[in-house]
Each structure stands twice: as structure tokens, then as C-alpha cells.
Amino acid sequence: MNHQKKVIIYQLMPRWYTNCNDHCVKNGSIRQNGCGKFNEIDLTKLRSIKSMGVTHVWYTGIIEHATATNYSRQGIKPCNPHVVKGKAGSPYAIRDYYDVCPDMAMKVKDRMAEFEALIDRTHRAGLKVIIDFVPNHVAREYASDAKNAKIKDLGEGDNQEKFFDPQNNFYYLTGQRFAPRDVDLGQGDDAYDEYPARATGNDCYSASPSRNDWYETVKLNYGIDPWNGSTHFDPVPSTWTRMLDILQFWADKGIDGFRCDMAHMVPVAFWQWAIRQVKSSHPGICFIAEIYDVGLYHSYVYEGGFDYLYDKVTLYDTLMGILRNGWPASELTRCWQTVEFIAGHTLNFLENHDEPRLASPLWYGDAFKALPALVVSATMTSGPFMFYAGQELGEPATDAEGYSGLDGRTTIFDYWSVPSLRRWHQGKPTSDERRLRALYRKILRLAASEPTLAQGQFYDLMYVNQDTLDTRYHYAYLRHCDGQMTLVVANFGDHEADINVLVPQHALDCAKLPHGTYRCHQHLTGAETEVKLSADTTLPVHVAPHNAVILTINC
């Protein structure tokens, strides 16, 4: 049988992924702290990534964004540092949609060729490439010097005397100068001056956003009047056509997917219009939505055309509640019930650039104790699982890097080096880092390739096991496919558990498993046993504390 592999995504920021400088200084410049390069992500590293079961690499922060680093000698107009967050700048304050970040090039003039070579290397390693598409906002000083001369720039031709016009790319706060609160815009010739002010990226329609707003970005206008909510999609807004051209530009480079930043802040009508056209010219390309409103899930998949959606507000938040706040494990039932209508379209994760590191003392503090959450997140659905570079090594993010303070996250704003990755690349990982990575490799390879887990149906066992396990700490479910069945039991508690898990006749019927004796394989220990399946079977399992059992029954 031809079984489709589950999508496993590895998110990495080239800016710090290969940077091995072990003397970084807070708020350091690129000269002081260094920066990872496209060319340093070689075939050896890519094959090592693939060996963990990974199918796609999400290269984060590729497109040229605002930065405090001056590349004027290389013909790139410098940014005003007063509207840049950190020395390196936010990867989500895009400055030129048609170019890549010069920081990551060995030779700045060859930066696009070096990225194109990385795409080719990634494909040769048997991996697919995902990059960010940031459709909701751009940097304050957006201006493309790399675009085709026939393409109009964002903002070019706007009527700046109108707050809203369907054919404007920005929203103009007429008669007001940009004056963010608690932000130094500089003095004299070095000051940043914007008149009229434009709305800020996080839907802040004020000339005076706060320091906590996305003040370094400008909101894009997709034909919605924010004052009354009216939509103006016919004729097609200028922003739509310009953003479609950007999507096609990158798709033509040979990338395999877009992770679409804050997709729910852009109307679903645009996505329906644009995704259909990109997929028509580039069949097989995938679209992933960063989205935090469950009420929009259905429309963004079935109308908008997204392949996958972030499932932060159900599974991620519930797993963190179990790990950190003592929520009962039985709350996981509510997760699949909430998103059952888009089964297979949810993307699960435990870390990304927006979330704290599991091993951070400010968050959970122990990557090994998070193992049951890893197993559930990676095996509960047939949708993708994503993990963040360094997560597999238990990176604790204990540095206060600069603009990013001590917050349990790995900075996206500063030039920095990640200690666990540095040790790994230098061949000097700790024994715990080796052990954790081996666990990730085993679990993710299994999730990607075991047919029951990669594409099987889900069956929750909690409703028949209220009296056989402790619902505060234990969660049990089945995945089944083509006459095979896999039992997963996660133990979030501090104590080992011996459980006789009840598998009802209805579950056997769903899995199409007749009564009889079957071989069983316990994937995490390698143990082989036999089990008799009959009406209301019980399967005895021993689960260590903060651990899980993954048991496949083969026909």
C-alpha cells in the first residue's frame, strides 16, 4: 500500500541557526555578534534535519526586512533605526518583498543567488521549502529597489488625502503626523518623519500607537473600510494584485509553501482569489495560515483555500494548561471535538518564534517532562507537526539578547547565537541534548511514517476509561488505518501508571479488526508482545511518569 507521509516542519532562522559566536554581547551589531548565512546550511546539516523525520524546512526571516545595519556601500538604502526594533530588526517588518535579507549572504551582491542555491540544496536533501509571506503589514519605510521596473510599489499612486480608498495600499490619518508614544523618533536630520501618518500593522488606526503596538509597521488596505466594516472588493483592490504578484514571484523561485503571517487579519476573499491563482500556476504548493480565531477556521480552509491552520488556541493552549497549570488531561477531548470539522488541516506545535521555549525556567523548565505533550501533539492528528530549531536539544533561551529581554524566547530582533545549536554544530552537545534529540528523532520519524499515525482515523478512548485511568493525568486514544491500530497513552503525572485500557467493540469495528490474536509493537521501547482482541478488550500498559506508550497492533 502507498502511504502518504505526515508533514513534519522544522522551523529555523538562518540569522542564528549556524551562528557559532560564543561571545555575543547584548544589543550587539552584526560585526560584534555575527550572523548565520544561507551558504552555511549545507547538505550535511540538511540531511541531519531530514533524519529526524522532517519533510519541510520553514526558513524564517528570509525576505528583506528593516534593519539597523547599514548596507549603503552595497547600494541598499539604510533604514532609519528609530523605526526598527532591535539591531537586526523584525523579520515581519518587510522592507522589500522582492529581495532577501542581506545579513545572511556571504556576498551581499549575490544574496538572491545564494538563497536560490539554498532552495536547490534543500530539495537535493529530499526536503521541501517554506518561507514567510507577510500580507498584513510592511515596514514604515517600505520601498522595493529589487522589483521589476514595470511593477508599481506599495503606496505608489495612493491618494494620501483620504483615510480610506479601495485602491489605496495604506490607510492615511490625514492631517496628523506619526507620533508614537514612548518611542524616540530622533532629532534633526536623523529623525524619522511621517506625514500624513499611516495606520499601524496591528489594526491601530491612530497616529500615536504605543511602544507595545507594532509601531514599526504599516497596515495594508485590502478594501475594507475599518470605520464601518464595509467591503470594496469589486473592482479588485490594488493591494490584491500587488500581493498576488509577490506570491507568484516567490513561487517561481521553486519554494513549496508559504507560512502566511497573521492570515486572519487579511480578508478571506483575498485568500480565495489569490491562492486559487497561485495553485493554478504552481500545483502542489501549500499555504499555512497563522490564525488565532477558531470561528474563522472553517472559512479559511473551505473558502480561502488554506491547506493547514495553526492550532494554537485549542491544542497548544490546552497542552500548556496541562503542563503548567494543572489542567486535567481529559481536556484534550475538547480539542479534537472543537476542530473535528477541519480534521487533517490543523498544524500542531509546542514551540515557535512567538512562544516561549519549553525548557525555559520562565515557562515549563524541563524538555524531558514535556514528552507526553510532544507525543500527543505529533500523533493526535494526520495534520502537520512543527518544531523549532533548538527545541529538539532542549534550548532554554536563558539569554537577554537585546531588544528581546529575558523572556524565555529566542530573539527574532537581535543578532545572536543559540547555545544548544552552537554545541550541536560544533559536535559538542551535552549528553542530555543527545538523548533528547534521539527521542525527537524516534517519535517524529514514527509520526511521519507509521500509516496509522500519518493518515489514520482518530478514536478517543476517554469515554470508556473514566474508571480505568486517572483523567487528571492520563489520556488515551487510538489511530487506525487499513486493518492496523495504534494505541497512544500519555502520562502527564509524576507517578508511573499501570493501566488496563478498555478498547470497546465499536473501536474494533471502526478499525476493521476482527477478534483474534495479534502481534503488538511498543515503539518507544521496542518491546514485542501478543494481545487477544475481543469484545471490550483491555490492553495492559505501563507508562512511566511524564512519558507515553505508542503501541501498534498489526493485522
Secondary structure, DSSP 8 states (H G I E B T S, - for coil): -------EEEEE-HHHHT---S---TT--HHHH----GGGS-HHHHHHHHTTT--EEEETT-EEE--SS--GGGT-----GGGSSTTT--TTSEEEEEEE-GGG-SSGGGHHHHHHHHHHHHHHTT-EEEEEE--SEEETT---SSS-TTS--TTTT--TT-S--TT-SB-EETT-----TT----SGGG----SSEE-BTTTB-SSS--TTS-TTEEEB--SB-TTT--B--SS--HHHHHHHHHHHHHHTTT--EEEETTGGGS-HHHHHHHHHHHHHHSTT-EEEE----GGGHHHHHHTT--SEEE-IIIIIHHHHHHHHH---GGGHHHHHHHHGGGTT-EEEES--TTS--TT-TTTT--TTTTHHHHHHHHHSSSS-EEEETTGGGT-------SSS-SSSS--SSS----HHHHHHHTT---HHHHHHHHHHHHHHHHHHH-HHHHH-EEEE-GGG-TTTS-TTTEEEEEEEETTEEEEEEEE-SSS-EEEEEEE-HHHHHHHT--SEEEEEEETTT--EEEEEE-TTEEEEEEE-TTEEEEEEEE-
